[in-house]
Amino acid sequence: MQEILPGVFHWITFHEGIKDDVHSYLVAGTDPPVVIDPRVPEEGLEWFRDRTTPRHAYLTNRHHYRHSDRFEEAFGLDVWCHEDGLHEFTKGEKVRPYRHGDELPGGILALPIGTLCPEETALYIPLGDGVLSIGDAIIHRGGRLGFVPDFLIGDDPEGVKKGIKAAFRQHLDRSFDHLLFAHGDPIVGGGKDALRRFVGE
């Protein structure tokens, strides 16, 4: 667990299903505290009990439920996913719906990305210089922004990539300087400039 910004914690776990490292976040600086795309860190859920108890878990898309049930059981938090992804949850998972444009508890805004999948969402966190949390739409590997492999995108990879870039261009008028990624290390400082270059703005 690493505090990458005041009130923002980041950790990495190995996802057995996709056989790769994935990234999760605690935003302790909002009221109430929230976790994003959570998996249980190496330190266990006790780490949260000793410090900050999250009250909500936000999924950037339906595939990022991850260990949300363990957080729900431990802390009684509410798990949220965009309404277009709720069909994924057929085994009794307790998931609340949000829509693009909604302001979620903690003042976090659900920004539309779609294109990759209907419920793909970026979360705008008005904390400090501003933070943007990104799910599967853009990844950050080897110091570079990019996309998931084409075989994961669908029948029209280039069209989807253009759509993703267009979606993010619509959000560049917001004030943020940091990027959180579900797949890849966060960018602390200079994130908006990196995103602007990537989407060709």
Sequence and secondary structure as in RCSB ss.txt:
>XXXX:A:sequence
MQEILPGVFHWITFHEGIKDDVHSYLVAGTDPPVVIDPRVPEEGLEWFRDRTTPRHAYLTNRHHYRHSDRFEEAF
GLDVWCHEDGLHEFTKGEKVRPYRHGDELPGGILALPIGTLCPEETALYIPLGDGVLSIGDAIIHRGGRLGFVPD
FLIGDDPEGVKKGIKAAFRQHLDRSFDHLLFAHGDPIVGGGKDALRRFVGE
>XXXX:A:secstr
 EEEETTEEEEEEEETTTTEEEEEEEETTSSS EEES    TT THHHHTS    EEE SSGGG TTHHHHHHHH
  EEEEEGGGGGG  SS  EEEE TT EETTTEEEEE  SSSTT EEEEE STT EEEE SSSEEETTEEE   G
GGT S HHHHHHHHHHHHHTTTTS   EEEESSB  EESSHHHHHHHHHT 
